[in-house]
Amino acid sequence: MTEASALAAAGAPHGTVVVAERQTAGIGRHGHSWHSAASGGLYLSIVLRLREPAPALTLALGLASQAALNDLAQVSVDLRWPNDLMLNERKLGGILVQAEADALIAGIGINVNQTSLPAELSRLATSLRIETGREHSKEALMHRITAECLRFAALPKTEILRRFTQASGWVSGKSVIVDERIAGITAGLDQNGFLLVQTATGIETILAGGVRARL
């Protein structure tokens, strides 16, 4: 995202895309590290000049990535609020939105052609190739994801929230734990796109945090 941020600061137009062969300092939400294997993954950043703030934009980019992956790779990607792409209950990719001057930078990382992952991640993460048994064109995915991101990002917030609610198996009726401290059943999104969780003491509004399935 560093290169895209520099381009945005220099006035790069809406829709400018930067693609990396690999990342040496991949990051996720709240500064968490992101494993970025050489050549196997798709790592792209898109300059967006929009007025719609996160979290609705993050949800829109998830919908865009889901649509592209499901169509081109013939898989069934789920969306874990707010920014995770899931496949067969394991993480396939993630999305991060950062502000840069008067632009937003959408960073998207997806495990595409990795044939294996580090042992400590193999239970939690996966790749398209691991799941489908075949290689996938990163170039085709990049072009399709970019096009879908520009399309979905332009939708009204209410439409983004409606579509995300329908497309995600995590938004309603899922037993979850958030940051190892809030446990309950997901109960939809509020008007701003924040996650609602029904706990033993009432409804909690989750503004940010790591959402995991409660076993």
N, C-alpha and C positions, 0 to 999 in steps of 0.2 A: 504493500500500500504506500510505501515511501515515495516511489516514483510517481504514482498517480497523484499523491498529495502535492508533489512539486509541480506537476503539470497543471493541476487545478489552480494552484497559487499563481501560476504564470498565465492563467486565463483560458486553459483548455476548455473546449465546448462540452456541453451536455452530451453524454454518450461516448466520450473518449474511453478507450479500453486499454489496459496494460496487462499483458500476460507474462507470467514467469515460468521458466522451466522447472524451477524449484525455489523454495524459500529457505533462507538461512536464519530467519528470525520470525517465523510464523507466529501469530498471536490470535487468541480467541477473546471472548468477553472477559472483562476484569483482569486483563493481562495474562491470562492463562496461555501456556505454550501450545502450539499446534504442530504435530508431527508432519513434516513435509518431505516425503521421500523424493529423491531425484528421479525425474522423468515419468514417474507413475501417476502423479496427481495433476489436477487442473487448478491453477491458482491465478485468478484474475481479479482485477480491480476496475471499477467503472466510475467515471466522474458523472455525478448527477447534480444538476442544478434545478432543484425542486423546492417548493415551500412546505411540502408534507414532511413533518418530523418523524423520527422514530418514536414509538415502536411500530406504528402502522407501516412505515417504509420497510422495516426489517421483515415484517410479515409478508409484505408484497413480494419481496425478493425471494422469500422461501417458496411462495406459490409459483413464482416464475421458474425457479430452479426445479421444483417438483414437476411442473408441466413439461419442461424440456427433457428431463431425465426419463420420465415415464414414457414419453413418446419415442425418443431416439434409442434408449437402451431397453425398452420393453420390460420395465420393472414397475414396482409399486412402492414408491417412496412415501414415507409418512413424514409429518412435520411436528417436531417437538418444540413447543413454545419455549423461547421466542425465536431461536435462530438455528436449530439443528435439523439436518436432513437425515432421516433414519431409514434403514433398509433391513428388514427381518430383525427388528429390535436392536440393531447395532448402528452406530453413527457412521454415516457415509460422508457427511460434509457439514460445513458450517458457514455462517454469514456474519459479517461484522460491518457496522456502519459507523463511520467517523466523520466529524465535521472538519472541513478545511477551508478557511476563509469564508467565501460565500457559496461554497459547494459542499456536497456530501460525497464521501468515497465509500462505495460498496465493495467490500472485500469478500470474495467467495472462494472457498477451498473445497475441493471434492476429490475423494479417493477414486481414481478411475481404473488404472491398469496395474496397480500393485498386485503381485501374486501372493504376498505375505505381508504381515505387519509385525512390529515388535511384540514379543510375548506378552508384555504388560498391557498391550492394547488389543490383543486378538479377541478377547471376550467382549470388548466394548465397541470396537470399530470394525469396519469392513470396507471393501471396495467393489466397484461394479464387476471387475473381473473375477474376484473371489466368488461373488454371488451368482454370476451368469456363466462363468467358465469360458468367456471369450473376451477378446480385446475390443476396445471401443475407441472411436476417433475423438481425440481431445479437441481437434480443430472444429469438427462438426458440433460438438457439445458447446464449445465456446461461443460460436456464432449464434446458436439457438438460444442459449441461456441469456446472452446479451440482448437479443431481440425481445425475448420474453420479459426480461427485467425492465426494459424501457416501456413495454406495453403495460405491465402490471403496476409499475410505479406511478403511472398517470391516472390510475383509477381513483375514484373518490374513497375516502377513508371508510365510510360505511360499507361500501362494496368489498373492500379488502377484508374487513373484519368478517363479513358474511361468508366470503369464500374461504377464508382461513378456518373458520369454525367448521365448515362442511368438509374441508380437505384434511383436517388434522384429527388423528385418533387420540390426541392428548388433551384436547380442550375441554371435553365434557365426559364425565363418568370414569375417569382414569384415577386409580389409586396412586398417589404420588407423595414424594417427600421433597421439600425444597430446602437446599442448603443444610440438610441434616437437622433442621429445627422445626419446620412446619410440615405436618402430615395431614392428609385429607384426600377428598375426592374433588377433582376439577369440576368447576361449575360454569364454564363459559368464559367469555371475555367481557370486560366492561367497555364503555363507550370510547375509551382511548386505546383499547387493544391490550390492556393489562389482564393478566390471568387471575381468575377468581377460584379460590379453593375453599370448599366447605370443610371446616375442621370440627372437632368436638365442641368448640366454644363459639362457633359462628363462621361467617364468611371472611376470609383473608384476601386482600388484594395484593397480588405479587407484582411489584414494580420491576424487579430484577432478581436474578438468582438462578442457580443450577437446579433444574427440575429433573427428578429421576423417578423411575417406577418404584413403587413401594412393594417389596416382596412379602 
